[in-house]
Amino acid sequence: MVTQTMQTIDVHAHILTEETIRLLQREAPKVAPKLSEIGEQFATLDVAGNVYRHFPRGGWDLERRLQDMAASKVDVQVLSVCPQTFIYAQPPALAAAFARIQNEQLAKLAKARPDRFLAIATLPMQAPKQAADELRHAVRVLGLRGAQIGSNVAGKNLDDPELEPVWATAAELDAFILLHPINVAGADRLSSYYLGNLIGNPLDTTIAAACLVFSGVLERHPSLKVCLAHGGGFVPYQAGRFVHGWHVRAEPKRKLDKPPTDSLKRFYFDTIVHSKEVLAFLVGNAGADRVLLGSDYPFDMGMPEGVSQVRGLSISAAEQSAILGGRAWALLGAGDKTRALA
């Protein structure tokens, strides 16, 4: 007997290959990423003086990546760059050059292994017009499925009016947007205990999401497909507070002339919450059609057990299938991705 099953797709997976590093080094040696202290499991990653120790081998080693995907029961990864390489604080021309190099490399990987990889672009967000042009090139010429965007642009929130060309282009192209934290707020108070990641990352995602909601970006562009990393930060848990605040205060109404309920329902969320109970809350709160499998591969705060956690939820098989791949395939415009199993 032959049955059909949906392929699992991980929408949140980062990559930085050695070939990409070499190309970026030729462009700007002082800013480009460098790998050092390369070992069997980890290396040290340095991007413009920002040092990340214990960068896992799967970040650059494709064989290790494929082994890890098999262990996690992930069929396909949606590749995105490592956020360290956004370089939003660098000159726009350099950021644009870095984005083009990385996007071409992502497209090359997706073309070489279409059975295992799709990809989304990176953009020079400090130059919104160039960012919009790069997104159009990435989608229409390179065949990428959207873009990964940082939660702020060198300290500027995502409600900055100058970013309007990016949102308009993303909506026009029906592009999938993964919103990922970077350069987190409150860093001066989060230097201990790894709080910059434990609290800072979900906090900055929440700030970015709130800015998109209360500025009216999601109302002006209701077809935007924005996925919030790491389970949406604090958004699912505090959405009611946003709605209540709009009703009782004048400030949230300044650019949003109706309650934020509809805007909040437009977000998608990945599964990276590190708790089956919290994942159950997220799915129950947002709905299975708004939650997408993610892992944050290859980083240590990732969640490689996502597939097994979803399959362990007390929800229908159809809802599990939607989270594990069905909804993502539809959002990414990748068509029907079922496979036959004997």
N, C-alpha and C positions, 0 to 999 in steps of 0.2 A: 504494500500500500504506500502511495506517495502522498505526502501532505505538504502544504506550503507554509513557510514561516517567514516573518519579516526579519531582515537583517538588522542587527543592532548597530546603532550609529552614535558615536561619542562626539557631541558638538563642541566640546571644550578640551582641546589637546594642542599643546604648544610644541614647536620644533625650531631648532637652529642647527642646521647641518654644517659640517666642516667646509663644504664647498661655498655655502653662503657666507661663512665667516671670512674665507679667503677673498671673496669678491668685495665684501664690505671693507676689508683691510686695504684693498687697493684704492678704494674711494676715499677713505679718511682714516689713516692708521691710528690717530690719537683717540678717536671716538669709537671706532669699530670694536665689536666684541673680540675678546681673546680667551682662549682656553689654555689653562696651565694646570700643573699638578695632575695630569691626566692619569687616572687609575682604572682598575677593572670595573669599579662601580660608579665613581664620581670624578668630577674635575672642578676646578675653580673657574668661574665665569666672571670676566671683568668687562663692563661696558661703560666707557667714558669715565672710568674711575669708580664706578659703582660695582663693588665686588660681591658676588654671590658664591658662597662656598657650598660644596656638596651639590653641585649641579649634576643630576643623574645622567648616566651614560645614555639612557634612552632618548635624551634630548637631542643628541647628534648621531647616534648609532642606529641605523634603520633595522638591522638584524635584531638588536635588543628590543627595539620598539615592537616589531612584529611578534616576538616571543611574549612580550608583556601583554599585547593585545589578545593573544590567544589565551593566556592565563586568565585574563579578565572577561573573556567571552565577548569581546568587542570585535565586530566584523569590519567596521569602517570608522576611521577618524576624520573629523573635519579639522584640518590643520590650520593653525594660526601661529603667528610669530610669538616669541617670548616677549612679554611686556617690557622687559628691560631695553629692548631695541626700538621702542616707540620714538625715543629722542625728541620729544615735543619741545624741549628747552633749547634745542640747537637751531641754527639758522634754517629757514624754510627750504632753501635750495638743497642743503645737505639732507634734510629729512625727506624731501621728495626723491632724491637720488637713492637713499636707503630703502624707501618704500618700493620703488620700482625694482630694485635688485631683489629684494625679498619676495615681492609678488611674483616676479618671473620664476624664481626658484620654487615657490609654492606651486605654481602652475605646472612646472616641469615634473614635480613629484606626483601631482594628481594625474597628470597625463601618463606617466610611466607606470603607475599602479592604480588605475581607475577602480579596480576591485577592492582596494583597501583605503584609498584616500580621496577626499574632497578637500577644498581649501577656501579660506576667506582671507581677504587682503588686509594689509596695514596701510594707514593713510597719514600724510603729513598734516595733522589737524591744526597746527599753528598757522597754516596757510589755507583757510577753508576753501577758496576757489580751486587751488591746486589739489586739495583733498577730494573735492567733488569730481574733478577731472580724472584723478587717479582711480577713484571708485568706478567711474564709467569705463575707463580703460581695462581695469581688472575684470569687470563683469563681462563686458562686450567683446573684448579682444582676447584676454587671457582665460576666460571661462571660469573665473572664481565666483563663488556663490554669495558674496557679500563682503563684510569687513568686521574686524575687531577694532573697537574704539576704546580709548582710555576713559576713565571716569571723570577726568578733568584734563585741561590742556595747559600744562605748566602753571597750575593754580587757578585757571579760569574755569568756572563752572559751565556745564553744557547748555545752560540757558542763554549763553552769550549770543546776542543777535547776529554776530558775524558768522556763526556756524550754520545759519539757515540754508546756505547752498548745499551743505552736506546732507541735511535731513531731506531737503527737497529731492536731491538726486537719489538718495537711498529709497525714497518712496516711489519715485519714477521708475527705478530699475527693479523694484520689488526685491531689494537686497536684504539678506539676513544680517542683522547687526548683533554681535556679541559685545556687550558692555562689560569691560574688565577694569578692576581697580588699579590705580597707579598713583604714585606721589600722594600718599594718603593724608587727609586732614588730621591735625592733632599729633603729628609725628613727634613733636618735642615732648609730649606727655606719654608716648607709647614706646619709648626706647627700651624698657625693661620687659623681660618675660616673653619676648617675641610678640608683644601686643600690637606692634605695627602690622603684623599679619592677622593675628587672632581677632583683633577688634578693628584695626585700621582698614583692612580690606573690605569687610562687609559694611563698615561705616561709610566709606567713600562711595561704594556702589549705591548706598541708600541716598546719599546727598545727590548723586547724579540722577537717580531715578526721580527724586522729588523735584529737581529742577526741570526735568523734561515734562513732568506732570503739571506743575504750577505755572510754568511759563507758557503753557498752551501748545507746546511743540507737538504733543500727541493728538491734540484736537485739530491742529492745522493739517496734520499728516496722519490721518487715522489708519492708513494702511501700513505704517511703519512696523517692521517686525524686529522688536528689540528684546533680546534675551539677556537677563541679568545674571551675572556669574555668581557662583557660590550660593545658590538657592535664593538669590535676590537680596542678599545682605539682610537688613532688618525690615525690608518692605512688607513681606507677607504678615509679619507679626504686628506691625505698627500701621497698617493700611487704615484701620478704623480710626486711628488718631489723626491721620491726614484728613479724612472725611469730616470728622468732628471739628477739627480746626477750621476747615473751610466754612462751616456753618456758623461758628461763633466769633470769628475774627475777620477783620477787613483785609488784612495783608494777603492771605491766600487767594482772595478774590480779585486782586489787582489785575491779573492777566488771564484769569480763568473764571469765566462767567457762569459756570455751572459746577456742581460738586465733582470732585476728582474720581468718583466711582468708576465711570466709563474708562477714563485714561488708565487707571490702575489695572483694570481687567484686560488691557491690551498687552501687558508685559508677558514674556515667557520667562521661565526660570530653569536653570539646570539643577541636577539632582545632588550637587555637592554640599551636603549639610552634615555629613558624618554621624548620622543617627537615623535609625529606621523609624523611630517614633516621630522625629521632626519631619522626615520625608513623608510619612503618612499624613501629618498635619498639612504640609505644603500641598500635597496632591488633593486632599480634601478641601482645602481652602481655595486653591487656584483652578482645580480641575485637571484631569489627566491630559487634556488637550493643550494645556499651558505649561507642562513640565517636560523637559527634554533630558535625556541621559547625558551626563557630563562627568569628566574625571579629573580635570586639571593636570593631566599627564604632561611631563614626568615629575612634577614637583612634589616635595615631601608633604605638602598640605593637600595633596590630591586624594581622590577616593576611588581606588581601583575596584572596589567591591560593588560598584553601582548596579551592575546587571543583577547580581544576586540579591541586592537589597530590594530592587523593584519587583523581582519575581517573588519575594517574600511578603509583599504587601497584600493586605486583604481587600483586593480590588479585582475586577473581572479580568479575564484573559485579554479581552479587547483593549481595556485601559492599559494593562501592562504593555501590550504590543505598541500602543500609541506612544507611550513614554520611551520605550526602548528603541524606537526607530520610525514608526509609521508617521507620526506628526513631523518629525525632523525631515524625512524624505520629502514630504509635501511642501514644507516651508523652504527647503533648499532647491526646489524645482528639479529634483533628481529623478522624478518619475517613480514607477513601481519597482521596488527593490525586494521582491520576495525570492526565496530560493526553495528548491525542491529538496525534501528530505525523504529518503527511503525508510 
